[in-house]
Amino acid sequence: MRHRKNTAQLGRNSSHRRCLMANMLKSLVEYERIETTITKAKELRKHADKLITLAKKNSLASRRAAIAKLMIRYNPLTPKEKKAVKQGVLTSYNTDRKVIGKLFNELYQRFIERNGGYTRIIRKENRKGDACPLCFIEYIK
């Protein structure tokens, strides 16, 4: 029995769940609105609100904790790639680098006055194939 367990298993093992949440968090920070199932959105909301709380602290420790939570891996660029990025030729080298910048520079400023409830879940129709209830999860403007 799963008494007093407050983590949704989502039909996955723990490492798969952790990667799923990290990828969904990255997408949510990058696009500020994503479409998913309701059970995934309810689980994602817990992590997304904690991520904004970390960003509001705006310290080195909180930045490193957010990087760990989002499972961001910095791949070092070769000198050729660095030059292409500076010239603007290569723009899509790694969006993970941009996610942390957006979180700690733009998103947290929107929620400085707010004490919680940074996300909203908007229900949508059921999926056609398996009738799974879908929704949008987004950061409040």
Residue frames relative to the residue before (quaternion, step in Angstrom):
aa qw qx qy qz dx dy dz
M 1.0000 0.0000 0.0000 0.0000 0.00 0.00 0.00
R 0.3429 -0.7592 0.5265 0.1698 3.53 -1.11 0.74
H 0.1365 0.8124 -0.5545 0.1181 3.58 0.81 0.89
R 0.8584 0.1018 -0.1121 0.4901 3.54 -1.10 0.86
K 0.4826 0.5987 -0.4777 0.4248 3.58 1.05 0.75
N 0.1019 -0.8440 0.5257 0.0323 3.60 -0.59 1.03
T 0.5456 0.5557 -0.4351 0.4519 3.58 1.08 0.66
A 0.3659 -0.7178 0.5482 0.2244 3.56 -0.80 1.00
Q 0.3917 -0.7522 0.4800 0.2243 3.59 -0.77 0.99
L 0.1864 -0.8446 0.4830 0.1362 3.59 1.19 -0.54
G 0.5944 -0.6088 0.3566 0.3859 3.59 1.15 0.51
R 0.6337 0.5044 -0.3217 0.4904 3.58 1.20 0.51
N 0.4912 -0.6163 0.4982 0.3615 3.55 -1.22 0.30
S 0.7371 -0.4771 0.2476 0.4095 3.58 -1.24 0.34
S 0.6746 0.4869 -0.3188 0.4541 3.61 0.90 -0.79
H 0.6374 0.5129 -0.3251 0.4743 3.58 1.05 -0.74
R 0.6273 0.5343 -0.3219 0.4663 3.59 1.05 -0.80
R 0.6599 0.5167 -0.3025 0.4539 3.56 0.94 -0.91
C 0.6646 0.4841 -0.2955 0.4865 3.60 0.97 -0.84
L 0.6235 0.5414 -0.3317 0.4562 3.58 1.02 -0.80
M 0.6808 0.4794 -0.2892 0.4724 3.59 0.87 -0.94
A 0.6372 0.5246 -0.3331 0.4559 3.60 0.98 -0.79
N 0.6782 0.4816 -0.2968 0.4690 3.60 0.91 -0.87
M 0.6601 0.4917 -0.3139 0.4732 3.58 0.98 -0.77
L 0.6268 0.5292 -0.3359 0.4629 3.60 1.05 -0.72
K 0.6382 0.5201 -0.3275 0.4636 3.58 0.97 -0.84
S 0.6681 0.4937 -0.2995 0.4692 3.57 0.93 -0.88
L 0.6509 0.5198 -0.3179 0.4528 3.57 0.98 -0.81
V 0.6614 0.4827 -0.3097 0.4833 3.59 0.96 -0.79
E 0.6843 0.5024 -0.2920 0.4405 3.57 0.92 -0.89
Y 0.8100 0.2709 -0.1202 0.5060 3.60 0.79 -1.02
E 0.3391 -0.7855 0.4421 0.2692 3.60 1.34 -0.30
R 0.7778 0.1182 -0.1106 0.6074 3.61 1.27 0.09
I 0.0601 0.7934 -0.6025 0.0630 3.57 -0.78 1.02
E 0.3757 -0.6988 0.5641 0.2286 3.53 -1.29 0.47
T 0.1529 0.7773 -0.5914 0.1504 3.57 -0.87 0.99
T 0.6310 -0.4971 0.3982 0.4429 3.56 -1.26 -0.13
I 0.6467 -0.5573 0.3577 0.3784 3.55 -1.20 0.49
T 0.6626 0.5002 -0.3314 0.4483 3.62 0.91 -0.78
K 0.6436 0.4974 -0.3268 0.4813 3.60 1.01 -0.72
A 0.6494 0.5274 -0.3180 0.4460 3.58 0.99 -0.82
K 0.6542 0.5095 -0.3204 0.4580 3.59 0.97 -0.79
E 0.6555 0.4784 -0.3055 0.4980 3.58 1.07 -0.69
L 0.6504 0.5268 -0.3109 0.4504 3.58 1.01 -0.81
R 0.5921 0.5984 -0.3628 0.3997 3.58 1.06 -0.73
K 0.6219 0.5449 -0.3400 0.4480 3.60 1.01 -0.80
H 0.7086 0.4594 -0.2601 0.4682 3.56 0.86 -0.97
A 0.6521 0.5272 -0.3206 0.4406 3.59 0.98 -0.81
D 0.6558 0.5001 -0.3181 0.4676 3.60 0.98 -0.77
K 0.6501 0.5003 -0.3202 0.4739 3.59 1.01 -0.74
L 0.6183 0.5475 -0.3426 0.4479 3.59 1.09 -0.66
I 0.6517 0.4926 -0.3137 0.4841 3.59 0.99 -0.79
T 0.6220 0.5321 -0.3393 0.4634 3.59 1.03 -0.73
L 0.6273 0.5126 -0.3272 0.4866 3.59 1.05 -0.73
A 0.6704 0.5037 -0.3032 0.4526 3.58 0.92 -0.88
K 0.6293 0.5435 -0.3397 0.4396 3.60 1.06 -0.65
K 0.6015 0.5436 -0.3639 0.4586 3.61 1.15 -0.47
N 0.0881 -0.8692 0.4809 0.0734 3.56 1.19 -0.70
S 0.4381 0.6409 -0.5057 0.3761 3.56 0.75 1.09
L 0.6782 -0.4791 0.3571 0.4278 3.54 -1.29 0.20
A 0.6461 0.5239 -0.3166 0.4559 3.57 1.01 -0.84
S 0.6762 0.4767 -0.3049 0.4717 3.59 0.95 -0.81
R 0.6107 0.5396 -0.3477 0.4637 3.59 1.10 -0.64
R 0.6725 0.4817 -0.2944 0.4786 3.58 0.96 -0.84
A 0.6271 0.5240 -0.3369 0.4676 3.59 1.07 -0.69
A 0.6462 0.5076 -0.3165 0.4739 3.59 1.03 -0.77
I 0.6287 0.5251 -0.3323 0.4675 3.59 1.02 -0.77
A 0.6569 0.4964 -0.3070 0.4773 3.57 1.02 -0.80
K 0.6549 0.5214 -0.3111 0.4499 3.58 0.97 -0.85
L 0.7202 0.4229 -0.2320 0.4987 3.56 1.02 -0.85
M 0.3285 -0.7744 0.4748 0.2587 3.58 1.34 -0.12
I 0.2205 0.7931 -0.5297 0.2046 3.55 0.89 0.98
R 0.1238 -0.7746 0.6192 0.0350 3.51 -0.88 1.02
Y 0.2419 -0.7731 0.5720 0.1294 3.53 -0.64 1.12
N 0.1580 -0.7630 0.6228 0.0705 3.53 -0.57 1.16
P 0.3911 -0.7301 0.4960 0.2606 3.59 -0.60 1.03
L 0.3978 -0.7164 0.5256 0.2286 3.53 -1.00 0.86
T 0.4707 -0.6334 0.5279 0.3140 3.53 -1.14 0.61
P 0.6522 -0.5175 0.3553 0.4250 3.62 -1.13 0.38
K 0.6194 0.5435 -0.3383 0.4544 3.57 1.09 -0.68
E 0.6690 0.4885 -0.2930 0.4775 3.59 0.99 -0.86
K 0.6187 0.5415 -0.3462 0.4519 3.62 1.02 -0.74
K 0.6535 0.5112 -0.3049 0.4677 3.54 0.98 -0.87
A 0.6584 0.5064 -0.3069 0.4645 3.60 0.98 -0.84
V 0.6349 0.5193 -0.3320 0.4658 3.60 1.05 -0.72
K 0.6581 0.5107 -0.3134 0.4559 3.60 0.93 -0.85
Q 0.6913 0.4615 -0.2732 0.4841 3.57 1.05 -0.74
G 0.4930 -0.6797 0.4184 0.3463 3.58 1.22 -0.30
V 0.4446 0.6937 -0.4556 0.3370 3.58 1.25 0.16
L 0.7658 0.2583 -0.1235 0.5758 3.56 0.94 -0.94
T 0.0154 -0.8389 0.5435 -0.0230 3.58 -0.41 1.17
S 0.7525 0.3732 -0.2132 0.4990 3.61 1.05 -0.57
Y 0.1657 0.8218 -0.5293 0.1303 3.58 0.78 0.97
N 0.7721 -0.1870 0.1471 0.5893 3.58 0.92 -0.82
T 0.2655 -0.7971 0.5195 0.1557 3.59 -0.37 1.17
D 0.5000 0.6593 -0.4321 0.3586 3.61 1.21 -0.29
R 0.6190 0.5467 -0.3469 0.4446 3.58 1.04 -0.71
K 0.6814 0.4984 -0.2864 0.4532 3.57 1.02 -0.79
V 0.5869 0.6065 -0.3678 0.3903 3.58 1.11 -0.66
I 0.6738 0.4794 -0.3007 0.4752 3.59 0.86 -0.91
G 0.6366 0.5288 -0.3264 0.4567 3.58 1.00 -0.78
K 0.6710 0.4887 -0.2996 0.4703 3.56 0.92 -0.86
L 0.6508 0.5303 -0.3155 0.4424 3.57 0.98 -0.85
F 0.7833 0.3560 -0.1780 0.4776 3.57 0.79 -1.01
N 0.7111 0.4260 -0.2769 0.4860 3.63 1.18 -0.19
E 0.8040 0.2869 -0.1365 0.5027 3.60 0.92 -0.86
L 0.7416 0.4706 -0.2645 0.3982 3.56 0.58 -1.18
Y 0.6843 0.5047 -0.3266 0.4126 3.58 0.80 -0.90
Q 0.6090 0.5687 -0.3604 0.4193 3.62 1.10 -0.59
R 0.6007 0.5737 -0.3479 0.4348 3.56 1.17 -0.57
F 0.7854 0.3420 -0.1456 0.4949 3.57 1.10 -0.73
I 0.2858 0.7840 -0.5131 0.2009 3.63 1.17 0.37
E 0.7318 0.4263 -0.2373 0.4757 3.60 0.90 -0.88
R 0.6567 0.5312 -0.2996 0.4436 3.59 1.21 -0.41
N 0.3120 -0.7903 0.5068 0.1457 3.59 -0.96 0.87
G 0.8022 -0.1083 0.0626 0.5838 3.59 1.14 0.30
G 0.7266 0.4200 -0.3034 0.4513 3.55 -1.29 0.08
Y 0.1935 0.8298 -0.4988 0.1589 3.56 0.84 1.00
T 0.7416 0.3728 -0.2155 0.5145 3.60 1.20 -0.33
R 0.1951 -0.7519 0.6202 0.1087 3.52 -1.31 0.44
I 0.1897 -0.7574 0.6142 0.1148 3.56 -1.05 0.81
I 0.0933 -0.7870 0.6099 0.0061 3.55 -0.74 1.15
R 0.3361 -0.7701 0.5086 0.1878 3.56 -0.53 1.17
K 0.1848 -0.7630 0.6168 0.0568 3.49 -1.22 0.78
E 0.6784 -0.4609 0.3395 0.4604 3.61 -1.22 -0.07
N 0.6210 -0.5394 0.4139 0.3900 3.55 -1.30 0.19
R 0.5630 -0.5898 0.4614 0.3496 3.54 -1.22 0.58
K 0.5481 -0.6667 0.3997 0.3088 3.56 -0.95 0.87
G 0.7015 0.5099 -0.2916 0.4037 3.61 0.85 -0.88
D 0.8408 0.1161 -0.0220 0.5283 3.59 0.77 -1.02
A 0.4438 -0.7278 0.4229 0.3074 3.59 1.30 0.22
C 0.3136 0.7395 -0.5243 0.2827 3.57 1.06 0.75
P 0.4411 -0.7041 0.4761 0.2879 3.63 -0.79 0.91
L 0.1910 -0.7930 0.5743 0.0699 3.56 -0.82 1.09
C 0.0233 -0.7858 0.6178 0.0171 3.55 -1.29 0.36
F 0.3858 -0.6373 0.5977 0.2963 3.49 -1.42 0.09
I 0.0936 -0.7383 0.6601 0.1019 3.55 -1.13 0.65
E 0.0567 0.8140 -0.5702 0.0953 3.56 -0.80 1.00
Y 0.4975 -0.5990 0.5266 0.3411 3.50 -1.32 0.36
I 0.4939 -0.6587 0.4816 0.3005 3.56 -0.99 0.85
K 0.4720 -0.6965 0.4714 0.2645 3.57 -0.96 0.87
